[in-house]
């Protein structure tokens, strides 16, 4: 397939002569299509997990654990960042 050729199907074979058994679909990074609503289900599970962690560990400790492992939907933070935000030493976070 030429570099400037357009693909008509994910089943189209890749290669010069089209004899390759590898298709464009095989080369995509994610061949799994999520069902509608699965993102909402994941958000619900994440929220439930966060609530349970806070319930068991207490609000402050739960927030620290959730921040360490990015359970709260925000980017993962390292122990130094969490210590700074909570006015504690890095050792205390560990």
GROMACS elastic network, one bead per residue, 0.5 to 0.9 nm:
[ bonds ]
;  ai    aj funct       b0    kb
    1     4     6  0.83719   500
    1     5     6  0.65719   500
    1     6     6  0.89118   500
    1     7     6  0.89846   500
    1    13     6  0.84074   500
    1    14     6  0.62979   500
    1    15     6  0.54306   500
    1    17     6  0.71606   500
    1    18     6  0.69936   500
    2     5     6  0.51651   500
    2     6     6  0.85920   500
    2    15     6  0.85360   500
    2    16     6  0.73534   500
    3     6     6  0.84162   500
    7    10     6  0.74456   500
    7    12     6  0.71506   500
    7    24     6  0.81795   500
    8    11     6  0.85166   500
    8    12     6  0.71825   500
    9    12     6  0.53457   500
    9    23     6  0.89783   500
    9    24     6  0.76254   500
    9    25     6  0.82147   500
   10    13     6  0.81811   500
   10    23     6  0.64512   500
   10    26     6  0.79884   500
   10    28     6  0.88445   500
   11    22     6  0.87254   500
   11    23     6  0.53686   500
   11    24     6  0.62157   500
   11    25     6  0.60575   500
   11    26     6  0.84071   500
   12    18     6  0.79744   500
   12    22     6  0.83861   500
   12    23     6  0.53250   500
   12    24     6  0.59876   500
   12    25     6  0.79248   500
   13    17     6  0.89297   500
   13    18     6  0.54169   500
   13    19     6  0.69275   500
   13    20     6  0.57020   500
   13    21     6  0.62310   500
   13    22     6  0.55827   500
   13    24     6  0.63854   500
   13    25     6  0.88790   500
   14    17     6  0.83320   500
   14    18     6  0.60357   500
   14    19     6  0.79023   500
   14    20     6  0.58967   500
   14    21     6  0.76127   500
   14    22     6  0.57780   500
   14    23     6  0.53783   500
   14    24     6  0.62836   500
   15    18     6  0.53454   500
   15    19     6  0.69967   500
   15    20     6  0.57632   500
   15    21     6  0.89367   500
   15    22     6  0.80940   500
   15    23     6  0.89065   500
   16    19     6  0.78115   500
   16    20     6  0.82479   500
   17    20     6  0.74744   500
   18    21     6  0.83724   500
   19    22     6  0.87916   500
   20    23     6  0.75975   500
   22    25     6  0.82014   500
   22    26     6  0.62298   500
   22    27     6  0.77344   500
   23    26     6  0.51562   500
   23    27     6  0.67532   500
   24    27     6  0.51670   500
   24    28     6  0.66460   500
   25    28     6  0.54241   500
   25    29     6  0.87900   500
   25    30     6  0.89714   500
   25    31     6  0.70493   500
   26    29     6  0.82318   500
   26    31     6  0.76836   500
   27    30     6  0.87586   500
   27    31     6  0.88334   500
   28    31     6  0.63925   500
   30    33     6  0.76950   500
   34    37     6  0.82532   500
   34    38     6  0.63696   500
   34    39     6  0.81010   500
   35    38     6  0.56561   500
   35    39     6  0.84903   500
   36    39     6  0.75231   500
   36    40     6  0.85425   500
   37    40     6  0.51274   500
   37    41     6  0.62568   500
   37    42     6  0.87277   500
   38    42     6  0.61665   500
   38    43     6  0.85711   500
   39    42     6  0.50185   500
   39    43     6  0.61402   500
   39    44     6  0.85659   500
   40    43     6  0.50188   500
   40    44     6  0.61517   500
   40    45     6  0.86425   500
   41    44     6  0.50721   500
   41    45     6  0.62547   500
   41    46     6  0.86265   500
   42    45     6  0.50571   500
   42    46     6  0.60675   500
   42    47     6  0.85172   500
   43    46     6  0.50464   500
   43    47     6  0.60756   500
   43    48     6  0.85025   500
   43    73     6  0.86919   500
   44    47     6  0.51344   500
   44    48     6  0.60977   500
   44    49     6  0.85671   500
   45    48     6  0.50093   500
   45    49     6  0.60472   500
   45    50     6  0.85486   500
   46    49     6  0.50647   500
   46    50     6  0.61446   500
   46    51     6  0.85770   500
   46    71     6  0.66207   500
   46    72     6  0.73546   500
   46    73     6  0.80600   500
   47    50     6  0.51110   500
   47    51     6  0.61414   500
   47    52     6  0.86215   500
   47    71     6  0.82799   500
   47    72     6  0.74356   500
   47    73     6  0.89547   500
   48    51     6  0.50787   500
   48    52     6  0.61401   500
   48    53     6  0.86130   500
   49    52     6  0.51534   500
   49    53     6  0.61614   500
   49    54     6  0.86478   500
   49    71     6  0.79131   500
   50    53     6  0.51834   500
   50    54     6  0.62634   500
   50    55     6  0.85887   500
   50    62     6  0.75214   500
   50    63     6  0.81265   500
   50    66     6  0.66515   500
   50    71     6  0.65408   500
   50    72     6  0.66477   500
   51    54     6  0.52164   500
   51    55     6  0.60816   500
   51    56     6  0.86869   500
   51    59     6  0.89317   500
   51    62     6  0.83531   500
   52    56     6  0.61150   500
   52    57     6  0.84102   500
   52    62     6  0.85933   500
   53    56     6  0.53065   500
   53    57     6  0.58816   500
   53    58     6  0.76747   500
   53    59     6  0.83482   500
   53    61     6  0.86176   500
   53    62     6  0.53614   500
   53    63     6  0.82728   500
   53    65     6  0.79710   500
   53    66     6  0.78572   500
   54    57     6  0.52343   500
   54    60     6  0.74863   500
   54    61     6  0.70613   500
   54    63     6  0.66851   500
   54    65     6  0.87492   500
   54    66     6  0.85998   500
   55    58     6  0.54721   500
   55    59     6  0.68185   500
   55    62     6  0.75917   500
   56    59     6  0.86068   500
   56    62     6  0.77938   500
   57    60     6  0.79670   500
   57    61     6  0.57518   500
   57    62     6  0.53811   500
   57    65     6  0.89945   500
   58    61     6  0.56054   500
   58    62     6  0.56889   500
   58    63     6  0.83996   500
   59    62     6  0.51184   500
   59    63     6  0.60837   500
   59    64     6  0.86964   500
   60    63     6  0.51816   500
   60    64     6  0.63800   500
   60    65     6  0.88456   500
   60    86     6  0.89080   500
   61    64     6  0.50441   500
   61    65     6  0.62902   500
   61    66     6  0.86059   500
   61    93     6  0.88938   500
   62    65     6  0.51527   500
   62    66     6  0.60826   500
   62    67     6  0.85025   500
   63    66     6  0.50592   500
   63    67     6  0.60421   500
   63    68     6  0.85941   500
   63    72     6  0.82058   500
   64    67     6  0.51187   500
   64    68     6  0.62106   500
   64    69     6  0.88158   500
   64    82     6  0.68137   500
   64    83     6  0.89458   500
   64    86     6  0.86233   500
   64    93     6  0.75670   500
   65    68     6  0.50977   500
   65    69     6  0.64034   500
   65    70     6  0.83662   500
   65    71     6  0.81112   500
   65    93     6  0.89182   500
   66    69     6  0.53790   500
   66    70     6  0.56259   500
   66    72     6  0.56679   500
   66    73     6  0.88687   500
   66    76     6  0.85737   500
   67    71     6  0.65041   500
   67    72     6  0.65225   500
   67    73     6  0.87937   500
   67    74     6  0.75133   500
   67    75     6  0.78129   500
   67    76     6  0.59877   500
   67    77     6  0.58612   500
   67    78     6  0.83437   500
   67    82     6  0.73843   500
   68    71     6  0.78772   500
   68    75     6  0.89749   500
   68    76     6  0.56834   500
   68    77     6  0.52789   500
   68    78     6  0.62526   500
   68    79     6  0.70867   500
   68    82     6  0.76834   500
   69    72     6  0.82153   500
   69    75     6  0.85261   500
   69    76     6  0.56422   500
   69    77     6  0.74687   500
   70    73     6  0.58558   500
   70    74     6  0.56495   500
   70    75     6  0.55159   500
   70    77     6  0.71639   500
   71    74     6  0.73517   500
   71    75     6  0.87236   500
   71    76     6  0.80794   500
   72    75     6  0.83500   500
   72    76     6  0.89300   500
   73    76     6  0.86381   500
   74    77     6  0.86675   500
   77    80     6  0.80778   500
   77    81     6  0.60953   500
   77    82     6  0.65629   500
   78    81     6  0.54925   500
   78    82     6  0.64627   500
   78    83     6  0.87361   500
   79    82     6  0.51229   500
   79    83     6  0.59974   500
   79    84     6  0.85806   500
   79    89     6  0.89731   500
   79    90     6  0.57657   500
   79    91     6  0.82702   500
   79    93     6  0.61187   500
   79    94     6  0.70971   500
   80    83     6  0.50965   500
   80    84     6  0.62094   500
   80    85     6  0.87141   500
   80    89     6  0.79393   500
   80    90     6  0.54241   500
   80    91     6  0.89740   500
   80    93     6  0.82582   500
   81    84     6  0.52045   500
   81    85     6  0.62948   500
   81    86     6  0.86993   500
   81    90     6  0.84639   500
   82    85     6  0.51761   500
   82    86     6  0.61617   500
   82    87     6  0.84907   500
   82    88     6  0.83384   500
   82    90     6  0.77772   500
   82    93     6  0.72489   500
   83    86     6  0.52240   500
   83    87     6  0.58463   500
   83    89     6  0.54585   500
   83    90     6  0.51619   500
   83    91     6  0.83983   500
   83    92     6  0.77047   500
   83    93     6  0.62070   500
   84    87     6  0.52826   500
   84    88     6  0.65066   500
   84    89     6  0.75948   500
   84    90     6  0.80351   500
   85    88     6  0.79810   500
   86    89     6  0.87016   500
   88    91     6  0.82915   500
   88    92     6  0.64954   500
   88    93     6  0.74291   500
   89    92     6  0.52726   500
   89    93     6  0.67901   500
   90    93     6  0.52027   500
   90    94     6  0.66913   500
   91    94     6  0.52431   500
